[in-house]
Amino acid sequence: MVTNQTTDGAGVAASFNEATKLQYINLSNKPPLYKTYAELRAIPLPDVASSSGLAMSTLQSIRGAGQNATGDGPVTLQTLAELLYHAAAVIRRRNLRDGEVHYRAAASAGALYPTEIYVVCGDLDGLRAGVYHFNPLDFTLARLRNGDLRRWVGAAAQDHAAYPATLVFTTVFWRSAWKYRERGYRYCYWDLGTIAANLTAAGNAAGAPVGLKFGFVDRSLTGYLGIDGIDEAPSLLATVGSPDGMLNPGSGDVPGMLPQESNDLAAGALDYPLSREVHLASWLRTGGDVAIWNGPGENARSSDKEELDGTGEHFRPLRSGLDGSFDGDLDLALRPAQSLGDCIRSRGSTRRFATEVMSWEDFRSIIDAAGNAVNAPHLADGFSPYLSVYLIVNAVTGLNPGAYYYNRFYNGLRLLREGDFRETAGHLGFEQALPADAAAVAFITADLPLIEREFGTRGYRMAQTVAGIIGGRVYLASHALGLGATGLTFYDDSVVEFFGPHSAGQEAVFVVPMGVPHQDNRVRPFRSSLAVSLDSRARGAGQA
């Protein structure tokens, strides 16, 4: 008898059949949503859920987050609790038929939350110096290392300023890949960005400036935190507070093994080689690599300034009235809005929009907030020319429906094409009703060739994260104004084609519809005429 077997002994046909089966998401190998250290004592954080903290207006908090804000107050355990709660904690719980569902402070694709947070600090009021892991479920810290070990994080980032605390964000890739497979790698960084949007706004509201760092020696932090850098890997650093001096640089060597063990986050994980390859290619391996990466960009940051029609009849400044008249003294952050604390504690993703008009005042305040600079190297002057925001406007008072480009330098909208594009928006948003019904839809794109030239493969991580920050700001600003927003996936090339030729050379990164929530917050079935036509052609219509 002739047999054909694979290397593991299974028949070739049987192996192929197993690999091509269709089924619902495999719930048996879903990774845990929370990392825990069962052998370590949980250190409770101060209760901030019921406090009236972070009373600053959401719009002011977002606007200030990218302006290198300074705070004179000391960073304490209470400060850390405010930041951790409003960035990543469980803020609500709801019992459904199949069990309890947890709602967190920031949005996450598929509610999978691949981001973990570690705290590295000196002695703070209420907390001893050490390295801690944050548990968002029970709002506690677990101490992983004792003593003031901030110099090792400083060595990894090539920044030896003595910040009171640094948050180290890591990503558990399998949490997103479990549902989204290779594409889940992108979603991990969108989710990191929405958390960063909350964190930077909360830092400003709390008077504790937050600085983001995308460049660091990856391997130094993996050993430092006791993670492997593959299943769970460091993704972002966030300094908290103003430095009070300089740290002893130290050697940068990992201070001994980390004996504490956590639950297995990678059990049952499937291998997605492209995600692993792009991540390993993005590593910075030496302090010299970090110094170069964090150095000044080579690109002349002037694309928005020099753009044709930056002003003129096709340009609408955000600081203009319904009649189009410009008011240079208008501060869009002063529009009445919910406080940041109340906004985050009540925020949720919109599942259905009403096809109602959004006011020009609300719309321009949201776009202005989303377009603010990011407190990070290369982005302190804004995300242009690396990222761009395009818009489909469906229903905004005083603004003609159509396709627009947001020019951050002139802080206004350039009309690319006038028309009713509701159905197109629904198609571009992966055939969903949300962008078709929304008042407006933000399409965030990135110039990936430019980013790779200036920042190498690691720039891809930065671009996805910054897109998440922009989207996270849209979430916060919309909710603070009594509106709704949600993040979506999309048809990549179709987005760029639609906004062309202006968007030539760009790649779609993230999509966020915004508008008036429908009273029935349930997904509405949708099918665009374009999708019907494409399906018909796929079945052979029009072929000889």
C-alpha positions in Angstrom: 0.0 0.0 0.0 1.3 3.5 -0.9 1.1 6.0 1.8 2.0 9.7 1.9 2.6 11.1 5.3 3.8 14.4 6.7 6.7 14.6 9.0 4.5 14.3 12.1 3.0 11.1 10.8 -0.3 12.4 9.7 -1.6 11.7 6.2 -1.2 14.6 3.7 -4.8 14.7 2.9 -5.8 14.5 6.6 -3.5 17.4 7.4 -4.8 19.5 4.5 -8.4 18.8 5.6 -7.6 19.8 9.2 -5.9 23.1 8.0 -8.8 24.1 5.8 -11.7 23.4 8.1 -14.2 26.3 8.7 -15.4 26.9 12.2 -16.3 29.6 14.7 -13.4 31.1 16.6 -11.8 28.4 18.7 -12.9 29.3 22.2 -10.9 26.5 23.7 -7.6 28.2 23.1 -8.6 31.8 23.8 -5.8 33.4 25.8 -6.5 34.9 29.3 -7.4 38.6 29.3 -5.4 39.2 32.4 -1.9 38.5 33.4 -1.6 37.4 37.0 1.2 36.5 39.5 -0.5 34.0 41.8 2.4 33.8 44.2 2.8 37.5 44.8 0.8 39.7 47.2 -1.6 42.1 45.4 -1.0 45.7 46.5 -4.3 47.6 46.4 -4.3 50.9 44.6 -6.2 53.9 46.0 -9.9 54.0 45.1 -10.3 56.6 42.4 -13.3 55.1 40.6 -15.8 57.0 42.9 -13.7 60.2 43.2 -14.2 63.5 41.4 -10.6 63.5 40.1 -9.6 64.6 36.6 -12.1 67.4 36.5 -10.5 69.2 33.6 -12.5 69.4 30.4 -11.8 66.5 28.1 -11.1 68.8 25.2 -8.6 70.8 27.3 -7.0 67.6 28.6 -6.5 66.2 25.1 -5.2 69.5 23.7 -2.7 69.9 26.6 -1.5 66.3 26.3 0.8 67.0 23.3 2.1 70.4 24.4 4.9 69.2 26.7 2.8 70.1 29.7 4.6 70.5 33.0 3.3 69.8 36.5 4.8 71.1 39.7 3.1 68.5 42.0 4.9 65.4 43.1 4.0 62.0 41.6 2.4 59.9 44.3 0.7 56.5 44.5 -2.6 58.5 44.2 -1.3 60.0 40.9 -0.3 56.6 39.5 -3.7 55.2 40.5 -5.5 58.1 38.6 -3.4 57.5 35.5 -3.6 53.7 35.5 -7.4 53.7 36.2 -8.2 56.2 33.4 -5.9 54.6 30.9 -6.5 50.9 31.3 -8.6 49.7 34.3 -11.9 47.9 34.3 -14.4 50.7 34.7 -17.7 48.8 34.4 -19.0 45.2 34.7 -22.2 43.8 33.2 -23.7 40.4 33.7 -24.9 38.8 30.4 -26.5 35.4 29.8 -23.1 33.7 29.3 -21.3 35.5 32.1 -19.8 38.8 33.3 -18.4 41.2 30.7 -15.7 43.8 31.6 -15.5 47.2 30.1 -12.2 49.0 30.2 -11.2 52.7 30.1 -9.9 52.6 26.5 -11.2 50.9 23.4 -9.8 47.6 22.1 -10.4 45.7 18.9 -12.7 42.8 19.7 -12.3 43.6 23.4 -9.2 41.5 23.5 -6.9 44.0 25.3 -3.4 42.7 24.3 -1.6 45.4 26.3 0.1 44.9 29.7 1.5 47.7 31.9 4.5 47.6 34.3 5.5 50.4 36.6 9.1 51.2 37.3 9.6 53.9 40.0 11.7 55.4 42.7 10.3 55.9 46.2 6.9 57.6 45.9 4.6 58.8 48.6 2.6 55.6 49.3 4.8 53.2 47.2 8.3 51.8 47.7 10.8 51.9 44.8 10.6 48.9 42.6 9.2 47.2 39.5 5.5 46.4 39.5 2.9 44.7 37.3 -0.5 46.4 37.0 -3.6 44.2 37.2 -6.6 46.1 35.6 -9.2 43.6 36.9 -8.7 44.0 40.6 -6.8 47.4 40.3 -3.7 46.2 42.1 0.0 46.1 41.7 2.3 43.1 42.1 5.9 43.8 43.1 8.3 42.0 40.7 11.6 43.6 41.8 12.6 45.6 44.9 14.7 48.8 44.9 15.3 51.8 42.7 16.0 50.1 39.4 15.1 53.0 37.1 18.6 53.2 35.7 18.0 50.0 33.7 15.0 51.5 31.9 17.0 54.7 31.4 19.8 52.7 29.9 17.4 50.9 27.5 15.9 54.2 26.4 19.2 56.1 26.4 17.5 58.7 28.7 19.0 59.0 32.2 16.7 61.7 33.5 15.3 60.7 36.9 11.6 60.6 36.2 9.5 59.7 39.3 8.0 56.7 37.4 8.0 55.1 33.9 5.3 52.9 32.6 6.5 50.1 30.4 3.8 48.8 28.0 4.1 45.3 26.6 2.0 43.5 24.0 0.7 39.9 24.3 0.3 39.2 20.5 -1.6 36.0 20.8 -4.6 37.9 22.4 -5.3 39.7 19.1 -4.0 37.0 16.7 -6.4 34.5 18.3 -9.2 36.3 16.5 -7.6 38.4 13.8 -4.6 36.2 12.8 -1.7 38.0 11.0 -3.7 41.3 10.8 -4.0 41.2 14.6 -0.4 42.6 14.8 -1.8 45.9 13.6 -4.6 45.9 16.0 -2.3 45.4 19.0 -0.7 48.8 18.3 -4.1 50.5 17.7 -5.1 49.3 21.1 -1.8 50.6 22.6 -2.6 54.0 20.9 -6.1 54.3 22.4 -4.6 53.6 25.9 -1.8 56.2 25.2 -4.5 58.7 24.2 -6.2 58.2 27.6 -2.9 58.3 29.5 -1.5 61.5 28.0 -4.8 63.3 28.5 -5.1 62.0 32.1 -1.5 63.1 32.8 -2.3 66.6 31.7 -5.5 66.7 33.7 -3.7 65.3 36.8 -0.8 67.8 36.4 1.7 64.9 35.8 3.2 65.3 32.3 3.5 62.1 30.3 6.1 61.6 27.6 6.0 58.7 25.2 9.1 56.9 24.0 9.0 54.5 21.0 12.8 53.9 20.9 14.6 51.6 23.4 16.7 48.4 23.4 14.1 45.7 23.3 16.2 42.9 24.7 17.2 44.9 27.8 13.5 45.2 28.8 12.6 41.6 28.1 15.0 40.3 30.6 14.2 43.1 33.0 10.5 42.2 33.1 10.9 38.5 32.8 9.2 38.2 29.4 10.5 36.5 26.2 10.1 39.3 23.7 8.2 37.0 21.3 4.9 36.0 23.0 5.0 39.2 25.1 7.2 42.1 24.0 7.9 45.7 25.1 6.1 48.2 22.9 6.2 51.7 24.5 7.6 53.6 27.4 5.8 56.5 29.1 7.6 58.7 31.6 5.4 60.2 34.3 6.2 63.5 36.0 9.1 65.9 35.6 12.6 64.6 36.3 14.3 65.7 39.5 17.8 65.1 38.4 19.9 62.5 36.6 20.2 58.7 37.2 23.4 56.8 37.5 23.7 55.4 34.0 24.7 51.9 35.2 25.7 49.1 32.9 22.3 48.3 31.4 22.7 44.7 32.4 19.6 42.9 33.6 19.7 42.8 37.5 19.4 39.1 38.0 16.7 36.6 37.0 13.0 37.4 37.7 11.9 34.4 39.7 8.1 35.2 39.8 6.0 33.2 37.3 2.7 34.3 35.8 -0.1 32.4 34.2 0.6 31.1 30.7 -0.5 33.7 28.2 0.6 31.8 25.2 -1.0 28.4 25.8 -2.5 27.1 22.6 -1.1 29.9 20.5 -0.8 29.4 16.8 2.2 30.6 14.9 1.8 33.6 12.6 5.3 33.9 11.0 4.8 37.3 9.2 3.9 39.0 12.5 6.9 37.5 14.2 9.2 38.4 11.3 8.1 42.1 11.2 8.4 42.4 15.0 11.9 40.9 15.2 12.9 43.2 12.3 11.7 46.2 14.3 14.0 45.6 17.3 16.6 48.1 18.4 19.6 46.1 19.6 22.1 48.6 21.0 22.2 51.9 22.7 23.7 53.3 19.6 20.6 52.1 17.6 18.4 53.9 20.1 20.4 57.1 19.9 20.1 57.2 16.1 16.4 56.3 16.2 15.6 59.0 18.7 17.7 61.6 16.8 16.2 64.3 14.6 14.3 63.2 11.6 15.8 63.9 8.2 12.5 64.9 6.5 11.7 68.5 6.1 8.4 68.8 8.0 6.7 71.1 5.6 4.3 69.1 3.4 1.1 70.6 4.9 2.6 74.1 4.9 3.5 73.9 1.2 0.4 72.1 0.0 -1.4 73.9 -2.8 -4.9 75.2 -1.8 -3.8 75.3 1.8 -6.0 78.4 1.8 -8.6 79.6 -0.6 -12.2 78.8 -1.6 -11.8 75.0 -1.1 -10.3 75.4 2.4 -12.3 75.7 5.6 -10.4 76.7 8.8 -11.6 74.9 11.9 -11.6 78.3 13.6 -14.4 79.7 11.3 -18.1 80.3 11.8 -21.0 78.8 9.9 -20.6 81.7 7.4 -16.9 80.7 6.9 -15.5 83.8 8.5 -12.2 83.1 10.3 -11.8 83.9 14.0 -8.1 83.6 15.0 -8.8 84.2 18.7 -11.3 81.3 19.0 -10.1 78.5 21.3 -11.8 75.3 20.3 -10.8 73.6 23.6 -13.1 76.0 25.5 -16.3 74.4 24.0 -18.3 73.1 27.0 -17.6 69.4 27.3 -17.7 66.6 29.9 -14.8 66.4 32.4 -12.1 63.8 31.4 -12.8 61.7 34.5 -16.5 61.5 33.8 -15.9 61.0 30.1 -13.6 58.0 30.5 -15.7 56.4 33.3 -18.8 56.4 31.1 -17.3 55.9 27.6 -18.2 53.1 25.3 -18.0 52.2 21.6 -21.0 53.1 19.5 -22.6 50.1 17.7 -25.1 52.1 15.6 -25.4 55.8 14.6 -28.5 57.8 13.9 -28.3 59.5 10.5 -28.5 62.9 12.2 -26.6 66.1 11.7 -23.6 66.9 13.9 -23.0 70.5 14.7 -20.1 72.3 13.1 -18.9 73.4 16.5 -18.8 69.8 17.8 -17.1 68.5 14.7 -14.4 71.1 14.5 -13.6 70.6 18.2 -13.2 66.9 17.8 -10.9 67.2 14.7 -8.9 69.9 16.4 -8.3 67.8 19.5 -7.5 64.7 17.4 -4.9 66.7 15.3 -2.9 67.9 18.3 0.8 67.1 18.6 2.0 64.1 20.5 4.5 64.4 23.4 7.1 62.1 21.8 10.3 62.4 19.7 9.5 63.2 16.1 5.9 64.1 16.9 6.0 67.1 19.2 5.2 69.3 16.2 2.4 67.0 15.0 2.0 63.7 13.1 2.4 65.2 9.6 4.1 64.3 7.3 4.2 60.8 8.6 0.4 60.3 9.1 -2.6 62.1 7.6 -6.3 62.3 8.3 -8.9 62.2 5.6 -12.6 62.5 6.2 -15.9 61.6 4.6 -18.4 64.2 5.8 -22.0 62.9 5.7 -23.9 65.3 7.9 -22.2 68.3 9.5 -24.0 71.6 9.9 -22.7 74.2 7.4 -20.2 71.8 5.8 -21.0 70.4 2.3 -21.0 66.6 2.2 -17.9 65.2 0.6 -14.3 64.0 0.9 -11.9 66.2 2.8 -8.2 66.3 3.9 -7.3 67.7 7.3 -4.3 70.1 7.0 -2.9 70.3 10.4 -0.5 73.2 9.7 -3.4 75.5 8.7 -5.7 73.6 11.0 -8.5 73.3 8.5 -10.2 71.1 5.9 -9.4 71.0 2.2 -12.3 69.9 0.1 -11.2 67.1 -2.3 -14.5 66.1 -3.8 -18.1 67.2 -3.0 -20.9 64.6 -3.0 -23.0 62.1 -1.0 -20.6 59.3 0.0 -22.6 57.6 2.7 -22.7 54.3 0.8 -19.1 54.5 -0.2 -18.1 55.1 3.5 -20.0 51.9 4.4 -18.2 50.0 1.8 -14.8 51.3 2.7 -15.5 50.5 6.4 -15.6 46.8 5.5 -19.2 46.8 4.5 -20.6 48.1 7.8 -23.5 50.4 8.5 -21.5 52.4 11.1 -19.6 54.7 8.7 -22.6 54.9 6.3 -24.8 56.2 9.2 -22.2 58.4 11.0 -22.1 62.1 10.6 -18.4 61.9 9.6 -15.7 59.3 9.3 -12.0 59.8 9.9 -9.6 57.7 7.7 -6.1 57.8 9.2 -3.3 57.0 6.7 0.5 56.7 6.9 3.3 57.4 4.4 4.9 54.0 5.1 7.8 54.4 2.6 8.8 57.7 4.2 8.4 56.2 7.7 10.6 53.2 6.8 13.3 55.4 5.3 13.5 57.5 8.4 12.8 55.0 11.1 13.3 51.6 9.7 10.9 48.7 10.4 10.3 50.0 13.9 8.5 53.0 12.4 5.7 50.7 11.4 5.0 50.1 15.1 5.1 53.8 15.7 2.7 54.6 12.9 0.1 52.1 14.0 0.3 53.4 17.6 0.0 57.0 16.6 -3.0 56.2 14.5 -4.5 54.6 17.6 -3.7 57.8 19.6 -5.5 59.9 17.0 -8.5 57.5 17.0 -8.5 57.4 20.8 -8.7 61.2 20.9 -11.7 61.1 18.6 -13.3 58.6 21.0 -12.8 60.8 24.0 -13.7 64.1 22.4 -16.9 62.7 20.8 -18.1 61.1 24.0 -17.3 64.3 26.0 -19.6 66.2 23.6 -22.5 63.8 24.0 -21.7 62.0 20.7 -20.3 58.6 19.9 -17.4 57.0 18.0 -16.0 53.6 17.2 -13.0 52.1 15.5 -13.3 50.0 12.4 -11.3 47.8 10.0 -11.4 48.7 6.3 -10.6 47.8 2.7 -7.0 49.0 2.7 -6.3 49.9 -1.0 -9.9 51.1 -1.6 -9.5 53.8 1.0 -6.4 55.2 -0.6 -7.9 54.9 -4.1 -11.0 56.9 -3.0 -9.0 59.8 -1.6 -6.6 59.8 -4.6 -4.8 61.4 -6.1 -4.2 63.4 -3.0 -3.5 60.2 -1.0 -1.0 58.7 -3.4 1.8 56.9 -1.6 -0.2 56.5 1.6 -1.5 53.3 3.3 -4.7 53.1 5.3 -4.1 52.5 9.0 -7.3 53.1 11.0 -10.9 54.3 10.5 -13.1 56.0 13.1 -16.7 57.0 12.4 -18.3 59.6 14.7 -21.7 61.1 15.1 -25.0 60.9 17.0 -25.6 57.5 18.7 -28.8 55.7 17.7 -31.2 55.0 20.6 -31.0 51.3 19.6 -27.3 50.6 20.1 -27.2 47.4 18.1 -25.5 46.7 14.8 -27.6 47.4 11.7 -27.2 45.0 8.7 -25.7 46.8 5.7 -24.9 46.0 2.1 -23.6 48.6 -0.3 -24.6 48.6 -4.0 -20.8 48.5 -4.8 -20.5 45.2 -2.9 -23.5 43.8 -4.7 -21.9 44.7 -8.0 -18.6 43.2 -7.0 -20.2 40.0 -6.0 -22.1 39.8 -9.3 -18.9 40.3 -11.2 -17.1 37.7 -9.1 -19.8 35.2 -10.2 -19.1 36.0 -13.8 -21.5 38.9 -14.7 -20.2 40.9 -17.7 -17.8 38.2 -18.9 -18.0 36.9 -22.5 
